[in-house]
Amino acid sequence: EEKDPEPMLSGDKIIPERFAACKRVPKIPNPGVPRAYASKLNDERAIPILIEMLGELMRLQERNKGDKNARARRRLVMGLREVARGIRARKVKMVVMANNLDEYGAIDSKLQEILDMARAEDVPVIFELNKRKLGKALGKSIKVSVVGVQNSDGAQEQFKKLRKIMGLI
């Protein structure tokens, strides 16, 4: 007979089993090399422009945090779900995706969904950074897998340069 797994703790609180089960899954080490889905631009000019654009948009977004209309005028959205939602709503103008996302079934299907939707909506996707560099460009101390640019006001210059490098202008 199967006995219940040992309860997991966070500090002194017990983590509910449905979350603990996720933590028990052995982590697949990420090789840290770009995966096959990530087609690089092969243009070293793109990276500093990209980092500058993301940093600036993030700074402007943070500056407006207290403003009650800030959510409606968001410049960047982060995470697979938010970006997918943004593309569906035709709000995302460019996707910046890390080139080393973990290989998990759930993540891979979401990733594919984003790539397919972006292609269908003619939204450019950039894969120049890995998760850590993408987080760093946004001034975050965490890794970020995907960012959607909804509004490039304030970094229009860099946005246009990137589109040009991608051969879109």
C-alpha positions as CSV (number, residue, x, y, z in Angstrom):
1,E,0.0,0.0,0.0
2,E,1.1,3.6,-0.7
3,K,1.8,5.8,2.3
4,D,1.4,9.5,2.2
5,P,4.5,11.5,1.4
6,E,6.3,13.4,4.2
7,P,4.7,16.9,4.6
8,M,6.9,19.7,3.3
9,L,7.6,22.8,5.4
10,S,8.2,26.4,4.5
11,G,9.6,27.8,7.7
12,D,7.2,26.3,10.2
13,K,4.2,26.2,7.9
14,I,3.2,23.0,6.1
15,I,3.0,23.5,2.3
16,P,-0.3,22.1,0.9
17,E,0.4,18.8,-0.8
18,R,-0.6,19.9,-4.3
19,F,2.2,22.5,-4.2
20,A,4.6,20.2,-2.3
21,A,4.1,17.6,-5.1
22,C,5.5,20.1,-7.6
23,K,8.5,20.7,-5.5
24,R,9.2,16.9,-5.3
25,V,9.6,16.6,-9.0
26,P,13.3,16.2,-9.8
27,K,14.6,19.4,-11.3
28,I,16.0,19.0,-14.8
29,P,19.3,20.8,-14.8
30,N,19.2,23.5,-17.4
31,P,22.2,23.2,-19.7
32,G,22.3,27.0,-20.1
33,V,22.8,26.8,-23.9
34,P,20.3,28.3,-26.2
35,R,17.6,25.8,-27.3
36,A,16.5,25.0,-30.8
37,Y,13.5,27.3,-30.7
38,A,15.7,30.3,-30.3
39,S,16.9,31.7,-33.6
40,K,19.5,34.3,-32.9
41,L,19.8,37.5,-35.0
42,N,23.6,37.1,-35.4
43,D,24.0,40.8,-34.9
44,E,25.9,41.9,-31.8
45,R,24.4,45.4,-32.1
46,A,21.0,44.0,-31.0
47,I,22.0,43.1,-27.4
48,P,22.9,46.5,-26.0
49,I,20.0,48.1,-27.8
50,L,17.6,45.5,-26.3
51,I,19.0,45.8,-22.8
52,E,18.7,49.6,-23.0
53,M,15.1,49.5,-24.3
54,L,14.0,47.0,-21.6
55,G,15.7,48.9,-18.9
56,E,14.2,52.2,-20.0
57,L,10.6,50.8,-20.4
58,M,10.9,49.2,-17.0
59,R,12.1,52.4,-15.4
60,L,9.2,54.4,-16.9
61,Q,6.7,51.7,-15.9
62,E,8.0,51.7,-12.3
63,R,7.8,55.5,-12.2
64,N,4.1,55.4,-13.0
65,K,3.3,52.7,-10.4
66,G,1.2,55.0,-8.2
67,D,-0.9,56.3,-11.1
68,K,-4.3,54.7,-11.1
69,N,-4.2,54.4,-14.9
70,A,-0.8,52.8,-14.9
71,R,-2.2,49.3,-15.5
72,A,-4.0,50.3,-18.7
73,R,-0.8,52.0,-20.0
74,R,1.6,49.3,-19.1
75,R,4.7,49.2,-21.3
76,L,5.9,45.7,-20.4
77,V,4.2,42.4,-19.4
78,M,6.2,39.5,-18.0
79,G,5.7,35.8,-17.9
80,L,4.3,33.2,-20.3
81,R,0.7,33.6,-19.3
82,E,0.7,37.4,-19.4
83,V,2.5,37.6,-22.7
84,A,0.2,35.1,-24.3
85,R,-2.8,37.1,-23.0
86,G,-1.2,40.3,-24.4
87,I,-0.7,38.8,-27.9
88,R,-4.2,37.5,-27.9
89,A,-5.5,41.0,-27.1
90,R,-3.3,42.3,-29.9
91,K,-1.5,44.6,-27.3
92,V,2.0,43.1,-27.5
93,K,4.1,44.7,-30.2
94,M,7.3,42.7,-29.6
95,V,8.2,39.6,-27.6
96,V,11.6,39.1,-25.9
97,M,12.0,35.5,-25.0
98,A,14.8,33.9,-23.1
99,N,16.8,31.4,-25.2
100,N,17.2,28.9,-22.4
101,L,13.8,28.1,-21.0
102,D,13.6,24.9,-19.0
103,E,12.4,21.8,-20.9
104,Y,9.1,20.9,-19.2
105,G,6.0,19.8,-21.1
106,A,3.8,22.5,-19.7
107,I,6.3,25.3,-20.4
108,D,7.1,24.0,-23.9
109,S,3.5,23.9,-24.9
110,K,2.9,27.5,-23.7
111,L,6.1,28.5,-25.4
112,Q,5.0,27.0,-28.6
113,E,1.6,28.7,-28.2
114,I,3.3,32.1,-27.8
115,L,5.5,31.5,-30.9
116,D,2.6,30.4,-33.0
117,M,0.4,33.3,-31.9
118,A,3.2,35.8,-32.5
119,R,3.8,34.4,-35.9
120,A,0.1,34.6,-36.8
121,E,-0.1,38.2,-35.5
122,D,3.2,39.3,-37.1
123,V,4.7,40.1,-33.7
124,P,8.5,39.9,-33.8
125,V,10.2,37.6,-31.3
126,I,13.7,38.2,-30.0
127,F,15.8,35.5,-28.4
128,E,19.1,37.3,-27.7
129,L,19.2,37.0,-23.9
130,N,19.0,34.1,-21.5
131,K,16.7,34.1,-18.5
132,R,19.2,35.7,-16.1
133,K,20.2,38.5,-18.5
134,L,16.6,39.2,-19.3
135,G,15.8,39.6,-15.6
136,K,18.9,41.8,-15.2
137,A,17.9,44.0,-18.1
138,L,14.6,44.6,-16.3
139,G,16.5,45.5,-13.1
140,K,15.2,42.4,-11.4
141,S,17.1,40.0,-9.3
142,I,15.1,37.0,-10.6
143,K,15.3,35.2,-13.9
144,V,12.6,36.2,-16.4
145,S,11.6,33.9,-19.2
146,V,9.5,36.1,-21.5
147,V,8.6,39.8,-21.8
148,G,6.0,41.4,-24.0
149,V,6.5,45.1,-25.1
150,Q,3.0,46.6,-25.2
151,N,4.0,50.2,-25.6
152,S,7.5,51.5,-26.6
153,D,6.9,55.1,-25.6
154,G,10.1,56.4,-24.2
155,A,12.2,53.9,-26.0
156,Q,10.8,54.3,-29.4
157,E,14.3,54.8,-30.8
158,Q,15.6,51.4,-29.6
159,F,12.4,49.7,-30.6
160,K,12.8,51.0,-34.1
161,K,16.5,50.0,-34.3
162,L,15.6,46.5,-33.2
163,R,12.9,46.2,-35.8
164,K,15.4,47.4,-38.4
165,I,18.0,44.9,-37.3
166,M,15.3,42.2,-37.6
167,G,14.7,43.3,-41.1
168,L,11.2,44.5,-40.4
169,I,11.3,48.1,-41.5
